Amino acid sequence: MNEMLIGGLTWLAGLLLGGMFFGGLWWTVNKSLSSQRPALWLLPSLLLRMSITLAGFYLVSDGHWQRLLLCLLGFVMARLVVIRLTRTSGEAQTGSATETSHAP
């Protein structure tokens, strides 16, 4: 199979793994904020997301470090996409130049 095609599919797999991981993290945090027992959301979610992600990296890399790096690149790019998609309207307007206030 063509190496460029394998590289593209590997990057896409990293993008999908990252979308699942960081999208799942965002969903879990939102659910845990309204829960009486947030640890029951956070710990199983962490274990599930980490298991799926590590298994995905292992299967996609197939013993090639180049594929592992391409998958990691897609994973990190998915993080940036999820951050942008889950930003609230207030955060998007203020931007990162303003300093956030903290509780006393």
VOTILUM-524727 format. One record per residue: residue in three letters; x, y, z of N, C-alpha, C in turn. Coordinates in Angstrom, 1 decimal, always signed. Layout:
REM VOTILUM-524727
+---------+--------+--------+--------+--------+--------+--------+--------+--------+--------+
! residuo !     nx !     ny !     nz !    cax !    cay !    caz !     cx !     cy !     cz !
+---------+--------+--------+--------+--------+--------+--------+--------+--------+--------+
!     ala !      X !      Y !      Z !      X !      Y !      Z !      X !      Y !      Z !
...
+---------+--------+--------+--------+--------+--------+--------+--------+--------+--------+
//
This chain:
REM VOTILUM-524727
+---------+--------+--------+--------+--------+--------+--------+--------+--------+--------+
! residuo !     nx !     ny !     nz !    cax !    cay !    caz !     cx !     cy !     cz !
+---------+--------+--------+--------+--------+--------+--------+--------+--------+--------+
!     met !   +0.9 !   -1.2 !   +0.0 !   +0.0 !   +0.0 !   +0.0 !   +0.9 !   +1.2 !   +0.0 !
!     asn !   +0.4 !   +2.3 !   -0.6 !   +1.2 !   +3.5 !   -0.7 !   +1.5 !   +4.1 !   +0.7 !
!     glu !   +2.7 !   +4.5 !   +0.9 !   +3.1 !   +5.1 !   +2.2 !   +2.4 !   +6.4 !   +2.6 !
!     met !   +2.1 !   +7.2 !   +1.6 !   +1.3 !   +8.4 !   +1.8 !   -0.1 !   +8.1 !   +2.3 !
!     leu !   -0.7 !   +7.1 !   +1.7 !   -2.1 !   +6.7 !   +2.1 !   -2.0 !   +6.2 !   +3.6 !
!     ile !   -1.1 !   +5.4 !   +3.9 !   -0.9 !   +4.8 !   +5.3 !   -0.7 !   +6.0 !   +6.2 !
!     gly !   +0.1 !   +6.9 !   +5.9 !   +0.4 !   +8.1 !   +6.7 !   -0.9 !   +8.9 !   +7.0 !
!     gly !   -1.6 !   +9.1 !   +5.9 !   -2.9 !   +9.9 !   +6.0 !   -3.9 !   +9.2 !   +6.9 !
!     leu !   -4.0 !   +7.9 !   +6.7 !   -5.0 !   +7.1 !   +7.5 !   -4.5 !   +7.1 !   +9.0 !
!     thr !   -3.2 !   +7.0 !   +9.2 !   -2.7 !   +7.0 !  +10.6 !   -3.0 !   +8.3 !  +11.3 !
!     trp !   -2.8 !   +9.4 !  +10.5 !   -3.1 !  +10.8 !  +11.1 !   -4.5 !  +10.9 !  +11.4 !
!     leu !   -5.4 !  +10.4 !  +10.5 !   -6.8 !  +10.4 !  +10.7 !   -7.2 !   +9.6 !  +11.9 !
!     ala !   -6.6 !   +8.4 !  +12.1 !   -6.9 !   +7.6 !  +13.3 !   -6.5 !   +8.4 !  +14.6 !
!     gly !   -5.4 !   +9.1 !  +14.5 !   -5.0 !   +9.9 !  +15.7 !   -6.0 !  +11.0 !  +15.9 !
!     leu !   -6.5 !  +11.6 !  +14.9 !   -7.5 !  +12.7 !  +15.0 !   -8.8 !  +12.1 !  +15.6 !
!     leu !   -9.2 !  +10.9 !  +15.2 !  -10.4 !  +10.3 !  +15.8 !  -10.2 !   +9.9 !  +17.2 !
!     leu !   -9.0 !   +9.4 !  +17.5 !   -8.7 !   +9.0 !  +18.9 !   -8.7 !  +10.2 !  +19.8 !
!     gly !   -8.1 !  +11.3 !  +19.3 !   -8.1 !  +12.6 !  +20.1 !   -9.5 !  +13.2 !  +20.3 !
!     gly !  -10.3 !  +13.1 !  +19.2 !  -11.6 !  +13.6 !  +19.3 !  -12.4 !  +12.8 !  +20.4 !
!     met !  -12.3 !  +11.5 !  +20.4 !  -13.0 !  +10.7 !  +21.3 !  -12.4 !  +11.0 !  +22.8 !
!     phe !  -11.1 !  +11.1 !  +22.9 !  -10.6 !  +11.3 !  +24.2 !  -11.0 !  +12.7 !  +24.8 !
!     phe !  -10.7 !  +13.7 !  +24.1 !  -11.0 !  +15.1 !  +24.6 !  -12.4 !  +15.5 !  +24.6 !
!     gly !  -13.2 !  +14.9 !  +23.6 !  -14.6 !  +15.1 !  +23.6 !  -15.3 !  +14.4 !  +24.8 !
!     gly !  -14.8 !  +13.2 !  +25.1 !  -15.2 !  +12.4 !  +26.2 !  -14.9 !  +13.1 !  +27.5 !
!     leu !  -13.7 !  +13.7 !  +27.6 !  -13.3 !  +14.5 !  +28.8 !  -14.2 !  +15.7 !  +29.0 !
!     trp !  -14.5 !  +16.4 !  +28.0 !  -15.4 !  +17.6 !  +28.1 !  -16.8 !  +17.1 !  +28.6 !
!     trp !  -17.3 !  +16.0 !  +28.0 !  -18.6 !  +15.5 !  +28.4 !  -18.6 !  +15.1 !  +29.8 !
!     thr !  -17.6 !  +14.4 !  +30.2 !  -17.5 !  +13.8 !  +31.6 !  -17.4 !  +15.0 !  +32.6 !
!     val !  -16.6 !  +16.0 !  +32.3 !  -16.5 !  +17.1 !  +33.3 !  -17.9 !  +17.8 !  +33.4 !
!     asn !  -18.6 !  +18.0 !  +32.3 !  -19.9 !  +18.6 !  +32.4 !  -20.9 !  +17.7 !  +33.2 !
!     lys !  -20.9 !  +16.4 !  +33.0 !  -21.7 !  +15.5 !  +33.8 !  -21.4 !  +15.5 !  +35.2 !
!     ser !  -20.1 !  +15.6 !  +35.5 !  -19.6 !  +15.5 !  +36.9 !  -19.9 !  +16.7 !  +37.7 !
!     leu !  -20.0 !  +17.9 !  +37.0 !  -20.3 !  +19.1 !  +37.7 !  -21.7 !  +19.1 !  +38.3 !
!     ser !  -22.7 !  +18.4 !  +37.7 !  -24.0 !  +18.4 !  +38.2 !  -24.3 !  +17.1 !  +39.0 !
!     ser !  -23.3 !  +16.3 !  +39.2 !  -23.5 !  +15.0 !  +39.9 !  -23.3 !  +15.1 !  +41.4 !
!     gln !  -24.0 !  +14.3 !  +42.1 !  -23.7 !  +14.2 !  +43.6 !  -22.4 !  +13.5 !  +43.9 !
!     arg !  -22.0 !  +12.6 !  +43.1 !  -20.7 !  +11.9 !  +43.2 !  -19.9 !  +12.0 !  +41.9 !
!     pro !  -19.1 !  +13.0 !  +41.8 !  -18.4 !  +13.2 !  +40.5 !  -17.3 !  +12.2 !  +40.3 !
!     ala !  -16.8 !  +11.6 !  +41.4 !  -15.8 !  +10.6 !  +41.2 !  -16.3 !   +9.4 !  +40.4 !
!     leu !  -17.6 !   +9.1 !  +40.6 !  -18.2 !   +8.0 !  +39.8 !  -18.3 !   +8.3 !  +38.3 !
!     trp !  -18.2 !   +9.5 !  +37.9 !  -18.1 !   +9.9 !  +36.5 !  -16.6 !   +9.9 !  +36.1 !
!     leu !  -15.8 !  +10.6 !  +36.9 !  -14.4 !  +10.9 !  +36.5 !  -13.5 !   +9.6 !  +36.4 !
!     leu !  -13.5 !   +8.8 !  +37.4 !  -12.6 !   +7.7 !  +37.4 !  -12.9 !   +6.6 !  +36.3 !
!     pro !  -14.1 !   +6.2 !  +36.2 !  -14.4 !   +5.2 !  +35.1 !  -14.2 !   +5.8 !  +33.7 !
!     ser !  -14.5 !   +7.1 !  +33.5 !  -14.3 !   +7.7 !  +32.2 !  -12.8 !   +7.8 !  +31.9 !
!     leu !  -12.0 !   +8.1 !  +32.9 !  -10.5 !   +8.2 !  +32.7 !  -10.0 !   +6.8 !  +32.2 !
!     leu !  -10.4 !   +5.8 !  +32.9 !  -10.0 !   +4.4 !  +32.6 !  -10.4 !   +4.0 !  +31.2 !
!     leu !  -11.7 !   +4.3 !  +30.9 !  -12.2 !   +3.9 !  +29.6 !  -11.5 !   +4.7 !  +28.4 !
!     arg !  -11.4 !   +6.0 !  +28.6 !  -10.7 !   +6.8 !  +27.6 !   -9.3 !   +6.4 !  +27.4 !
!     met !   -8.5 !   +6.2 !  +28.5 !   -7.1 !   +5.8 !  +28.4 !   -7.0 !   +4.5 !  +27.8 !
!     ser !   -7.8 !   +3.5 !  +28.1 !   -7.8 !   +2.2 !  +27.5 !   -8.0 !   +2.2 !  +26.0 !
!     ile !   -9.0 !   +2.9 !  +25.6 !   -9.3 !   +3.0 !  +24.2 !   -8.2 !   +3.7 !  +23.4 !
!     thr !   -7.7 !   +4.8 !  +24.0 !   -6.6 !   +5.6 !  +23.4 !   -5.3 !   +4.8 !  +23.2 !
!     leu !   -4.9 !   +4.1 !  +24.3 !   -3.7 !   +3.4 !  +24.3 !   -3.8 !   +2.2 !  +23.4 !
!     ala !   -4.9 !   +1.5 !  +23.4 !   -5.1 !   +0.4 !  +22.4 !   -5.1 !   +0.9 !  +21.0 !
!     gly !   -5.7 !   +2.0 !  +20.7 !   -5.7 !   +2.6 !  +19.4 !   -4.3 !   +3.0 !  +18.9 !
!     phe !   -3.5 !   +3.6 !  +19.8 !   -2.1 !   +3.9 !  +19.4 !   -1.3 !   +2.6 !  +19.2 !
!     tyr !   -1.5 !   +1.6 !  +20.0 !   -0.8 !   +0.4 !  +19.8 !   -1.2 !   -0.3 !  +18.5 !
!     leu !   -2.4 !   -0.3 !  +18.1 !   -2.9 !   -1.0 !  +16.9 !   -2.5 !   -0.2 !  +15.7 !
!     val !   -2.6 !   +1.1 !  +15.8 !   -2.3 !   +2.0 !  +14.6 !   -0.8 !   +2.0 !  +14.3 !
!     ser !   +0.0 !   +2.0 !  +15.4 !   +1.5 !   +2.1 !  +15.2 !   +2.1 !   +0.9 !  +14.5 !
!     asp !   +1.6 !   -0.3 !  +14.9 !   +2.0 !   -1.6 !  +14.4 !   +3.5 !   -1.7 !  +14.4 !
!     gly !   +4.1 !   -1.2 !  +15.5 !   +5.6 !   -1.3 !  +15.6 !   +6.4 !   -0.3 !  +14.9 !
!     his !   +5.8 !   +0.7 !  +14.2 !   +6.5 !   +1.7 !  +13.5 !   +6.5 !   +3.0 !  +14.2 !
!     trp !   +7.6 !   +3.6 !  +14.6 !   +7.6 !   +4.8 !  +15.4 !   +7.1 !   +6.0 !  +14.5 !
!     gln !   +7.3 !   +5.9 !  +13.2 !   +6.8 !   +7.0 !  +12.3 !   +5.2 !   +7.1 !  +12.4 !
!     arg !   +4.6 !   +5.9 !  +12.4 !   +3.1 !   +5.9 !  +12.5 !   +2.7 !   +6.4 !  +13.8 !
!     leu !   +3.4 !   +6.1 !  +14.9 !   +3.1 !   +6.5 !  +16.2 !   +3.1 !   +8.1 !  +16.3 !
!     leu !   +4.2 !   +8.6 !  +15.7 !   +4.3 !  +10.1 !  +15.7 !   +3.2 !  +10.8 !  +14.9 !
!     leu !   +2.8 !  +10.2 !  +13.7 !   +1.7 !  +10.7 !  +12.9 !   +0.4 !  +10.6 !  +13.7 !
!     cys !   +0.2 !   +9.5 !  +14.4 !   -1.0 !   +9.4 !  +15.2 !   -1.1 !  +10.4 !  +16.3 !
!     leu !   +0.1 !  +10.6 !  +17.0 !   +0.2 !  +11.6 !  +18.0 !   -0.1 !  +13.0 !  +17.5 !
!     leu !   +0.4 !  +13.3 !  +16.3 !   +0.1 !  +14.6 !  +15.7 !   -1.4 !  +14.8 !  +15.5 !
!     gly !   -2.1 !  +13.8 !  +15.0 !   -3.5 !  +13.9 !  +14.9 !   -4.2 !  +14.0 !  +16.2 !
!     phe !   -3.7 !  +13.3 !  +17.2 !   -4.3 !  +13.4 !  +18.6 !   -4.2 !  +14.8 !  +19.1 !
!     val !   -3.0 !  +15.4 !  +19.0 !   -2.9 !  +16.8 !  +19.5 !   -3.7 !  +17.8 !  +18.7 !
!     met !   -3.8 !  +17.6 !  +17.4 !   -4.6 !  +18.5 !  +16.6 !   -6.1 !  +18.4 !  +17.0 !
!     ala !   -6.5 !  +17.2 !  +17.3 !   -7.9 !  +17.0 !  +17.8 !   -8.1 !  +17.7 !  +19.1 !
!     arg !   -7.1 !  +17.8 !  +19.9 !   -7.3 !  +18.6 !  +21.2 !   -7.6 !  +20.0 !  +20.8 !
!     leu !   -6.9 !  +20.6 !  +19.9 !   -7.1 !  +22.0 !  +19.5 !   -8.5 !  +22.2 !  +18.9 !
!     val !   -8.9 !  +21.2 !  +18.1 !  -10.3 !  +21.3 !  +17.5 !  -11.4 !  +21.2 !  +18.6 !
!     val !  -11.2 !  +20.3 !  +19.6 !  -12.2 !  +20.2 !  +20.6 !  -12.3 !  +21.4 !  +21.5 !
!     ile !  -11.1 !  +22.0 !  +21.8 !  -11.1 !  +23.2 !  +22.6 !  -11.8 !  +24.3 !  +21.9 !
!     arg !  -11.6 !  +24.5 !  +20.6 !  -12.3 !  +25.5 !  +19.8 !  -13.8 !  +25.3 !  +19.7 !
!     leu !  -14.2 !  +24.0 !  +19.6 !  -15.6 !  +23.7 !  +19.4 !  -16.4 !  +23.8 !  +20.7 !
!     thr !  -15.7 !  +23.6 !  +21.9 !  -16.4 !  +23.6 !  +23.2 !  -16.3 !  +24.9 !  +23.9 !
!     arg !  -15.6 !  +25.8 !  +23.3 !  -15.5 !  +27.2 !  +23.9 !  -16.9 !  +27.8 !  +24.0 !
!     thr !  -17.2 !  +28.4 !  +25.2 !  -18.4 !  +29.1 !  +25.3 !  -18.4 !  +30.5 !  +24.7 !
!     ser !  -19.5 !  +31.1 !  +24.4 !  -19.5 !  +32.4 !  +23.7 !  -18.8 !  +33.5 !  +24.5 !
!     gly !  -18.9 !  +33.4 !  +25.8 !  -18.2 !  +34.4 !  +26.7 !  -16.7 !  +34.3 !  +26.6 !
!     glu !  -16.2 !  +33.1 !  +26.5 !  -14.7 !  +32.9 !  +26.4 !  -14.2 !  +33.3 !  +25.0 !
!     ala !  -15.0 !  +33.1 !  +24.0 !  -14.6 !  +33.5 !  +22.6 !  -14.6 !  +35.0 !  +22.5 !
!     gln !  -15.4 !  +35.7 !  +23.2 !  -15.4 !  +37.2 !  +23.0 !  -14.3 !  +37.8 !  +23.8 !
!     thr !  -13.9 !  +37.3 !  +25.0 !  -12.9 !  +38.0 !  +25.8 !  -11.5 !  +37.7 !  +25.3 !
!     gly !  -11.3 !  +36.5 !  +24.7 !  -10.0 !  +36.1 !  +24.2 !   -9.0 !  +35.8 !  +25.3 !
!     ser !   -7.8 !  +35.4 !  +24.9 !   -6.8 !  +35.0 !  +25.9 !   -6.0 !  +36.2 !  +26.4 !
!     ala !   -6.2 !  +37.4 !  +25.9 !   -5.3 !  +38.5 !  +26.3 !   -5.8 !  +39.1 !  +27.7 !
!     thr !   -7.0 !  +38.8 !  +28.0 !   -7.5 !  +39.3 !  +29.3 !   -7.2 !  +38.3 !  +30.4 !
!     glu !   -7.0 !  +38.8 !  +31.6 !   -6.7 !  +38.0 !  +32.7 !   -8.0 !  +37.5 !  +33.4 !
!     thr !   -8.1 !  +36.2 !  +33.7 !   -9.3 !  +35.7 !  +34.4 !   -9.2 !  +36.0 !  +35.9 !
!     ser !  -10.4 !  +36.2 !  +36.4 !  -10.5 !  +36.4 !  +37.9 !  -10.6 !  +35.1 !  +38.6 !
!     his !  -10.0 !  +35.1 !  +39.8 !  -10.0 !  +33.8 !  +40.6 !  -10.7 !  +34.1 !  +41.9 !
!     ala !  -11.2 !  +33.0 !  +42.5 !  -11.9 !  +33.2 !  +43.7 !  -11.0 !  +33.6 !  +44.8 !
!     pro !  -11.4 !  +34.4 !  +45.8 !  -10.5 !  +34.9 !  +46.9 !  -10.1 !  +33.7 !  +47.8 !
+---------+--------+--------+--------+--------+--------+--------+--------+--------+--------+
//
